Amino acid sequence: MKRVYLDQMKWIDLARADKGVEAAARFADTLLVARRGVDNGLVSFPLSSIHYIETAKRRDERSRRALARTMATLSRFHTIASPRALVPPEIDLALHRRFGRPTNPRAPEAFGVGVAHALNIEADPCALPEGLPIDPQLARNLEAQMASLYEWYALAGLPPGLEVDQGFYDRWQTDVATDLAAQQEALRVVRTRDGWHVGERSRRVATAAAFLGWQDEMSEALARAELGWDDVFSLDYGGMTALLETMPTIHVASELQRQREAAANSPWSSHDVADVFFLMGAVVYCDIVVTERQWVDLIRRSGLDDLHGTVMLSDLGELPQYIA
């Protein structure tokens, strides 16, 4: 089964084609081929947590539900894990290859079903309390129906009159993503001013920044492997680079950040930060990624598509030839 990651704008294009919007008519064939591929079990369109966030932010209820219907039909609520869930086991595996520890490295679980997998939470709000005087088969049927409704409303939002505060999504966009963009921009300014944004020096900076940016996850994995930062720092630059390259999700993010700063003299935005955060896992684990042209160009320039065997597309209309 091929895994296809679509950024939010590509999902919107498909939803517009689904509604018969004339401007999106050129994507009608893509939608048809995608549906047939899903029906035949040949292709999966996993959703990430950013899809839930961006869809929930749509204030127009009719527009939000139309988009959610297209997403639900094609994805069948297949989801891709957040980098926060993928990185720790990847670090385990990288340390195991380099140092032989931990002896029981965790394995990444990139794909699953449901919003809980996308958000990296273990809660099961649809489980009935134990000990209810109810037929087991009926209980299973009720749980299945509740789970189906839960997944739908997690994506499409609650019906009018039952909406809850959307502050979480606004805070993610205005606080978390904006703060991260400001930090990345401050680094970009310093690197550009001092000439550390291109060439071999940019690679050295990117390697150091990658370890620093994921230091909490690194520290946890090192402790689990009964190793310390001294073991990492004992490696020469080549060894640290090789270690980084065996942590594929971090490596993709590092290269995207480095390539963007070398190619563009424009400030980082919250949108850029979100794109990198969700593309870093998609490029590693999906077979096809359809996203903005700037990221496609940078990924191709860095060779990340060849490294991970990922088809990168910016034109949704080209997708059928890769999944038909």
C-alpha atoms as one frame of an Amber mdcrd trajectory, in Angstrom:
protein
   0.000   0.000   0.000   1.332   3.410  -0.963   1.169   6.167   1.643   0.418
   9.617   0.245   0.826  12.741   2.374  -1.075  15.820   1.214  -0.529  19.226
   2.747  -3.636  21.117   3.822  -3.957  23.151   0.634  -3.958  19.979  -1.469
  -6.766  18.584   0.667  -8.671  21.822   0.069  -8.148  21.421  -3.683  -9.636
  17.911  -3.540 -12.564  19.106  -1.430 -13.300  21.843  -3.962 -13.176  19.279
  -6.761 -15.520  17.101  -4.703 -18.000  20.004  -4.520 -17.769  20.578  -8.272
 -16.066  23.964  -8.049 -15.102  24.888 -11.599 -11.683  26.255 -10.620 -10.793
  22.830  -9.175 -12.182  20.780 -12.071  -8.672  19.772 -13.168  -8.387  17.728
  -9.958 -11.521  15.661 -10.595  -9.498  12.815 -12.133  -7.125  12.882  -9.183
 -10.053  12.560  -6.797 -11.531   9.664  -8.809  -8.248   7.746  -8.968  -7.612
   8.388  -5.282 -11.033   7.034  -4.314 -10.577   3.896  -6.380  -7.127   3.367
  -4.939  -8.462   3.661  -1.389 -11.433   1.374  -2.129  -9.064  -1.281  -3.491
  -6.618  -0.985  -0.617  -3.808   0.243  -2.878  -3.263   3.664  -1.353  -3.655
   5.412   1.990  -3.906   9.153   2.667  -2.864   9.544   6.316  -3.784  12.656
   8.253  -1.376  14.377  10.623  -2.217  16.457  13.659  -1.771  19.640  11.600
  -4.704  18.555   9.415  -6.937  18.378  12.491  -5.637  21.746  13.698  -6.015
  23.528  10.359  -9.446  22.040   9.668 -10.759  22.958  13.116  -9.630  26.553
  12.582 -12.089  27.012   9.718 -14.858  29.132  11.224 -17.423  28.513   8.484
 -19.238  25.356   9.590 -20.390  24.295   6.112 -16.941  24.770   4.605 -15.288
  22.905   7.480 -17.629  19.941   7.188 -17.288  19.745   3.407 -13.519  19.617
   3.772 -13.781  17.073   6.579 -16.029  14.809   4.477 -13.452  14.643   1.711
 -10.652  14.036   4.206 -12.600  11.371   6.088 -13.619   9.534   2.911 -10.114
   9.346   1.496  -8.129   8.953   4.702 -10.544   6.597   6.449  -8.931   8.193
   9.479  -5.547   6.650   8.766  -3.017   8.880  10.512   0.718   9.524  10.648
   2.422   9.990  13.987   3.845  13.296  15.148   7.628  13.781  15.026   7.453
  13.897  18.817   6.455  10.225  18.705   8.814   9.234  15.877  12.039  10.835
  17.088  12.623   8.972  20.410  12.602   5.474  18.844  14.707   6.746  15.947
  17.301   7.975  18.452  17.204   4.551  20.140  17.944   2.845  16.836  20.730
   5.302  15.984  22.414   4.804  19.366  22.065   1.036  19.042  23.792   1.080
  15.641  26.615   3.306  16.893  27.156   2.113  20.471  25.319  -1.210  20.663
  22.911   0.242  23.221  20.106   0.252  24.165  19.780  -3.492  23.708  16.012
  -3.154  23.241  15.546  -0.097  21.008  12.018   1.130  20.488  10.618   0.924
  16.965   8.851   3.857  15.287   5.129   3.353  14.698   4.600   5.833  11.914
   1.100   4.858  10.841  -2.052   4.104  12.752  -5.748   4.889  12.822  -7.449
   7.735  14.589  -6.791  11.143  16.036  -5.185   9.649  19.162  -2.369   8.249
  17.027  -1.905  11.569  15.229  -1.799  13.497  18.519   0.314  10.886  20.335
  -2.194  10.323  23.144  -3.364   7.046  24.654  -6.809   8.051  25.886  -9.770
   5.921  24.755 -12.854   8.079  25.391 -15.141   5.584  23.668 -14.565   2.636
  26.023 -17.614   1.743  28.098 -17.075   1.331  31.841 -16.284  -2.228  32.860
 -18.946  -4.269  34.625 -21.973  -2.843  32.824 -24.893  -5.316  32.705 -24.963
  -5.344  28.920 -24.487  -7.983  26.232 -20.772  -8.045  25.178 -21.603  -7.889
  21.479 -23.926  -4.929  22.013 -21.205  -3.220  24.053 -18.723  -3.704  21.200
 -21.211  -2.314  18.696 -21.861   0.742  20.869 -18.147   1.369  21.307 -17.619
   1.087  17.544 -20.408   3.591  16.864 -19.082   6.008  19.478 -15.572   5.675
  18.083 -16.834   6.493  14.591 -18.629   9.613  15.848 -15.626  10.625  17.940
 -13.299  10.454  14.933 -15.705  12.442  12.777 -16.234  15.233  15.289 -12.512
  15.384  16.110 -11.946  16.268  12.463 -15.116  18.173  11.515 -15.889  19.878
  14.807 -19.027  19.653  16.904 -22.485  20.570  15.556 -23.642  24.213  15.829
 -24.482  25.112  19.402 -22.149  22.495  20.846 -18.848  23.997  19.731 -16.131
  24.232  22.323 -13.455  26.878  22.723 -11.032  26.705  19.821  -8.373  28.447
  21.867  -6.010  25.472  21.728  -5.700  25.760  17.980  -5.314  29.525  18.080
  -2.653  29.271  20.784  -0.755  26.685  18.764  -0.739  29.004  15.777  -0.154
  32.316  17.537   2.004  31.252  20.465   3.894  28.025  19.831   4.469  28.284
  16.091   5.118  32.020  16.221   7.649  31.643  19.031   9.447  28.876  17.171
   9.512  30.979  14.013  10.984  33.902  15.961  13.710  31.673  17.366  14.500
  30.253  13.942  14.559  33.732  12.438  16.968  35.016  15.096  19.322  32.157
  14.244  18.949  32.822  10.524  19.911  36.467  10.936  23.076  35.588  12.865
  24.081  32.825  10.464  23.492  34.987   7.402  25.355  37.942   8.872  28.417
  35.849   9.664  28.313  33.652   6.554  27.318  30.438   8.350  24.260  29.805
   6.163  25.991  28.310   3.115  28.639  25.733   2.307  30.361  23.379   4.724
  29.988  25.804   7.619  26.224  25.636   7.260  26.379  21.856   7.589  28.335
  22.118  10.821  25.893  24.629  12.262  22.929  22.507  11.179  24.381  19.394
  12.846  24.941  21.235  16.136  21.491  22.848  15.979  19.814  19.482  15.381
  21.307  17.950  18.516  20.518  21.084  20.512  16.948  21.299  19.250  16.187
  17.738  20.314  18.307  17.694  23.467  15.450  16.580  25.749  14.693  13.562
  23.574  18.419  12.858  23.215  18.963  13.028  26.978  16.079  10.645  27.634
  17.308   8.155  25.026  20.923   8.364  26.243  19.820   7.656  29.806  17.724
   4.731  28.604  20.795   3.356  26.799  23.009   3.972  29.870  25.046   6.440
  27.829  25.799  10.127  28.306  26.412  13.245  26.278  30.153  12.622  26.695
  29.735   9.555  24.480  28.199  11.736  21.774  30.745  14.521  22.151  33.564
  11.975  21.936  32.671  11.461  18.277  34.441  13.608  15.730  32.434  15.795
  13.351  32.122  12.942  10.862  30.845  10.612  13.567  28.275  13.101  14.826
  27.116  13.740  11.268  26.775  10.011  10.673  24.816   9.658  13.918  22.468
  12.464  12.870  21.880  10.863   9.480  20.669   7.673  11.182  17.957   9.710
  12.917  16.022  10.269   9.689  13.228  12.550  10.887  15.620  14.949  12.647
  17.975  14.799   9.673  15.212  15.806   7.230  14.234  18.776   9.406  17.857
  19.838   9.724  18.394  19.709   5.974  15.167  21.552   5.195  16.085  24.345
   7.584  19.609  24.542   6.186  18.501  24.486   2.553  15.826  27.123   3.124
  18.262  29.523   4.728  20.769  29.021   1.911  18.138  29.502  -0.803  15.916
  32.280   0.574  16.669  35.592   2.225  13.232  35.897   3.791  12.124  35.689
   7.424  10.834  32.449   8.919   7.074  32.418   9.472   4.895  30.234  11.672
   3.659  28.599   8.469   7.231  27.667   7.501   7.876  26.154  10.926   4.690
  24.081  10.752   5.555  22.877   7.253   8.987  21.644   8.340   7.606  19.987
  11.469   5.093  17.894   9.566   7.092  17.288   6.407  10.009  15.874   8.396
   8.092  12.696   9.167   6.153  12.535   5.909   9.278  12.618   3.742  10.806
   9.723   5.709   7.797   7.427   5.989   5.430   8.207   3.105   5.869   7.063
  -0.484   4.512  10.272  -2.030   4.342  13.800  -0.621   2.356  16.576  -2.321
   3.189  20.005  -0.949   4.254  23.543  -1.845   6.750  23.980  -4.635   9.401
  25.605  -2.432   9.625  22.503  -0.231   9.590  20.148  -3.198  12.481  22.060
  -4.745  14.482  22.117  -1.498  13.912  18.419  -0.825  15.000  17.527  -4.332
  18.014  19.838  -4.087  19.123  18.154  -0.872  18.600  14.653  -2.295  16.271
  13.701   0.543  13.726  12.318  -1.919  16.280   9.894  -3.351  17.602   9.014
   0.101  14.168   7.965   1.340  12.641   6.849  -1.964   9.946   9.505  -1.753
   8.161  10.973  -4.765   7.843  14.731  -4.266   5.094  16.597  -6.128   3.765
  20.133  -6.071   1.022  19.607  -8.667  -1.871  17.522  -7.363  -2.853  16.817
 -10.971   0.288  14.676 -11.386  -0.664  12.320  -8.568  -2.766   9.773 -10.568
   0.209   8.537 -12.609   1.984   7.547  -9.372  -0.946   5.749  -7.710  -2.938
   4.383 -10.647
